[in-house]
Amino acid sequence: MKEKEILEMQRLIDEGVRRAQLRLLQRAGAARQSLVVCRDGKIFEIVPEMEQNMGDSNCGDPLARRKQR
């Protein structure tokens, strides 16, 4: 593999990881939950902003959402 191909593959992998992290953060925000992550040996709690579904009283309860379907 050429160096250019390796760098492109690494860029695509990094982009996929960033997208997955963003989706996880969005899901946690929609469910009104926080995330606990470990970065550089330290534990952090990330509380996503809950701008969507603020008026929906059942958005944090998966069973209530399932009953609505």
Secondary structure, 3 states (H helix, E strand, C coil): CCHHHHHHHHHHHHHHHHHHHHHHHHHHHHCCCCEEEEECCEEEEECCCCCCCCCCCCCCCHHHHHHHC
